[in-house]
C-alpha cells in the first residue's frame, strides 16, 4: 500500500516475528531435536536461570527444564539474532500425550518464536497375531520414549 503525503512516497514495511524451526517435527518423549532460531534479539541469550529473565522454552505451555537444553549450557544468540540448540523432549506432560503442540522460545528481551511439534502416538503389534501355546511372538512398539543420555 502506498501513501503519498506532500509529494513524498511512503511504503509500508512489515516487521516479522522471530522464526523458529524444530527438526524433526514428529518426535517421541526423550528424543533429541535441533531447534534453530532466527530474528531473535541480537547478542542476547535464552537462559531461564537468570533471575527476572523472561527467557524460556516451552512445549504446550509447559517449561522445558534447563538441563534438557544444550545439556544445561547457555544458548547464546549471535549479533544477527540467530542461534541453534539441541533440546531433549521432556518425559513429562504434555509431551507424553500424542498430539500437536506449540513449541515456543522466548529470549532474554521477551521476543518469542513459535513452531509446531507432533508427539507421536504409541503403538504395539504382535507377530503372529494368532498363535498356539509355545509359539514365539515378536512384539514391536513405536512412539515410546526414546533412550537418551543427554540432559538429566
RADA-V790362 format. One record per residue. RES is the residue in three letters. OMEGA is omega in degrees with one decimal (999 if undefined). NEAR is the number of other ideal C-beta (glycine too) atoms within 8 Angstrom. D_CENTER is the distance of its C-alpha to the mean C-alpha in Angstrom with 1 decimal. Layout:
res=RES omega=OMEGA near=NEAR d_center=D_CENTER
res=RES omega=OMEGA near=NEAR d_center=D_CENTER
//
This chain:
res=UNK omega=178.3 near=3 d_center=35.7
res=UNK omega=175.0 near=6 d_center=38.5
res=UNK omega=-179.6 near=6 d_center=40.3
res=UNK omega=177.8 near=7 d_center=43.6
res=UNK omega=178.2 near=6 d_center=45.3
res=UNK omega=177.2 near=3 d_center=48.5
res=UNK omega=179.8 near=4 d_center=48.3
res=UNK omega=179.3 near=6 d_center=44.9
res=UNK omega=177.9 near=5 d_center=42.1
res=UNK omega=177.6 near=8 d_center=38.7
res=UNK omega=176.8 near=5 d_center=35.4
res=UNK omega=179.8 near=6 d_center=32.4
res=UNK omega=177.6 near=4 d_center=29.2
res=UNK omega=178.2 near=4 d_center=25.7
res=UNK omega=-178.2 near=4 d_center=23.1
res=UNK omega=174.2 near=5 d_center=19.6
res=UNK omega=177.2 near=8 d_center=16.6
res=UNK omega=-179.8 near=13 d_center=13.9
res=UNK omega=-177.5 near=9 d_center=11.9
res=UNK omega=177.9 near=14 d_center=8.3
res=UNK omega=177.1 near=8 d_center=7.7
res=UNK omega=-177.6 near=11 d_center=5.3
res=UNK omega=-1.1 near=8 d_center=8.3
res=UNK omega=-177.8 near=6 d_center=9.4
res=UNK omega=175.9 near=9 d_center=8.4
res=UNK omega=-170.8 near=6 d_center=10.5
res=UNK omega=172.0 near=12 d_center=9.9
res=UNK omega=177.0 near=11 d_center=12.0
res=UNK omega=178.6 near=12 d_center=11.7
res=UNK omega=176.4 near=11 d_center=12.2
res=UNK omega=175.6 near=10 d_center=11.0
res=UNK omega=175.9 near=10 d_center=9.8
res=UNK omega=175.2 near=13 d_center=7.3
res=UNK omega=179.9 near=10 d_center=7.9
res=UNK omega=-179.4 near=16 d_center=6.0
res=UNK omega=178.8 near=10 d_center=9.0
res=UNK omega=176.0 near=19 d_center=10.3
res=UNK omega=176.6 near=10 d_center=13.8
res=UNK omega=176.7 near=10 d_center=16.2
res=UNK omega=-178.6 near=16 d_center=15.2
res=UNK omega=-176.5 near=10 d_center=18.3
res=UNK omega=174.1 near=9 d_center=20.3
res=UNK omega=175.4 near=7 d_center=20.9
res=UNK omega=-179.6 near=10 d_center=18.8
res=UNK omega=173.0 near=11 d_center=16.1
res=UNK omega=-175.7 near=19 d_center=13.1
res=UNK omega=-176.9 near=11 d_center=15.1
res=UNK omega=179.7 near=10 d_center=15.1
res=UNK omega=179.8 near=5 d_center=18.3
res=UNK omega=-178.3 near=9 d_center=20.4
res=UNK omega=178.3 near=3 d_center=22.7
res=UNK omega=-178.7 near=3 d_center=22.4
res=UNK omega=176.4 near=9 d_center=19.3
res=UNK omega=-175.3 near=7 d_center=16.9
res=UNK omega=177.0 near=11 d_center=14.0
res=UNK omega=170.6 near=10 d_center=11.1
res=UNK omega=-178.3 near=14 d_center=7.4
res=UNK omega=169.3 near=13 d_center=7.3
res=UNK omega=-178.2 near=15 d_center=6.6
res=UNK omega=179.0 near=9 d_center=9.8
res=UNK omega=-180.0 near=6 d_center=11.4
res=UNK omega=-177.2 near=11 d_center=11.4
res=UNK omega=174.8 near=7 d_center=10.7
res=UNK omega=-177.3 near=11 d_center=9.1
res=UNK omega=-178.3 near=9 d_center=12.3
res=UNK omega=-178.9 near=8 d_center=13.1
res=UNK omega=-179.8 near=8 d_center=14.4
res=UNK omega=-176.6 near=12 d_center=11.1
res=UNK omega=-179.5 near=15 d_center=10.0
res=UNK omega=178.3 near=9 d_center=12.3
res=UNK omega=177.6 near=8 d_center=14.7
res=UNK omega=179.9 near=8 d_center=15.4
res=UNK omega=176.1 near=6 d_center=16.3
res=UNK omega=174.7 near=7 d_center=16.0
res=UNK omega=-178.7 near=11 d_center=13.7
res=UNK omega=177.9 near=7 d_center=16.4
res=UNK omega=-177.2 near=15 d_center=16.3
res=UNK omega=-176.3 near=9 d_center=19.3
res=UNK omega=176.3 near=5 d_center=22.1
res=UNK omega=179.7 near=5 d_center=20.7
res=UNK omega=-176.5 near=12 d_center=17.5
res=UNK omega=177.2 near=10 d_center=15.3
res=UNK omega=176.6 near=11 d_center=13.2
res=UNK omega=178.4 near=7 d_center=11.2
res=UNK omega=171.8 near=11 d_center=9.6
res=UNK omega=-177.5 near=11 d_center=9.3
res=UNK omega=174.8 near=13 d_center=7.1
res=UNK omega=-179.9 near=12 d_center=8.9
res=UNK omega=-175.1 near=16 d_center=7.7
res=UNK omega=176.7 near=12 d_center=10.3
res=UNK omega=173.3 near=8 d_center=13.6
res=UNK omega=-175.9 near=6 d_center=14.3
res=UNK omega=9.8 near=7 d_center=14.3
res=UNK omega=-172.0 near=11 d_center=12.6
res=UNK omega=175.2 near=14 d_center=10.6
res=UNK omega=178.5 near=9 d_center=14.1
res=UNK omega=-179.8 near=7 d_center=15.4
res=UNK omega=177.3 near=7 d_center=15.0
res=UNK omega=178.8 near=7 d_center=13.9
res=UNK omega=-176.9 near=6 d_center=11.7
res=UNK omega=174.1 near=12 d_center=9.2
res=UNK omega=173.4 near=11 d_center=7.9
res=UNK omega=-173.7 near=14 d_center=4.5
res=UNK omega=176.1 near=11 d_center=6.6
res=UNK omega=176.8 near=16 d_center=7.7
res=UNK omega=179.8 near=13 d_center=11.5
res=UNK omega=-177.2 near=15 d_center=13.8
res=UNK omega=179.9 near=12 d_center=17.2
res=UNK omega=177.7 near=7 d_center=19.0
res=UNK omega=-179.9 near=7 d_center=16.9
res=UNK omega=-176.8 near=11 d_center=15.6
res=UNK omega=170.3 near=9 d_center=12.4
res=UNK omega=-174.7 near=15 d_center=10.1
res=UNK omega=173.2 near=9 d_center=8.3
res=UNK omega=177.2 near=11 d_center=7.0
res=UNK omega=178.9 near=9 d_center=7.7
res=UNK omega=176.5 near=15 d_center=6.7
res=UNK omega=173.2 near=10 d_center=10.0
res=UNK omega=-176.4 near=16 d_center=11.0
res=UNK omega=175.0 near=10 d_center=14.3
res=UNK omega=179.5 near=6 d_center=17.5
res=UNK omega=177.0 near=9 d_center=19.8
res=UNK omega=175.2 near=7 d_center=23.1
res=UNK omega=178.8 near=7 d_center=26.2
res=UNK omega=-179.0 near=7 d_center=29.3
res=UNK omega=176.5 near=9 d_center=32.8
res=UNK omega=-1.5 near=8 d_center=35.1
res=UNK omega=-178.9 near=7 d_center=37.9
res=UNK omega=175.9 near=4 d_center=37.2
res=UNK omega=-178.5 near=3 d_center=40.8
res=UNK omega=176.2 near=5 d_center=42.9
res=UNK omega=177.1 near=4 d_center=45.9
res=UNK omega=178.3 near=3 d_center=46.2
res=UNK omega=179.2 near=3 d_center=45.6
res=UNK omega=175.9 near=7 d_center=43.2
res=UNK omega=179.8 near=3 d_center=40.3
res=UNK omega=168.9 near=8 d_center=37.0
res=UNK omega=-179.9 near=6 d_center=33.8
res=UNK omega=-177.7 near=8 d_center=30.8
res=UNK omega=178.4 near=8 d_center=27.5
res=UNK omega=176.5 near=9 d_center=24.1
res=UNK omega=177.3 near=7 d_center=20.7
res=UNK omega=-179.3 near=9 d_center=17.3
res=UNK omega=179.5 near=7 d_center=18.1
res=UNK omega=-178.9 near=8 d_center=16.1
res=UNK omega=170.6 near=9 d_center=16.1
res=UNK omega=-175.6 near=5 d_center=18.2
res=UNK omega=-179.7 near=9 d_center=16.4
res=UNK omega=178.7 near=3 d_center=18.3
res=UNK omega=178.2 near=8 d_center=15.5
res=UNK omega=-177.3 near=9 d_center=14.8
res=UNK omega=999 near=5 d_center=17.3
//
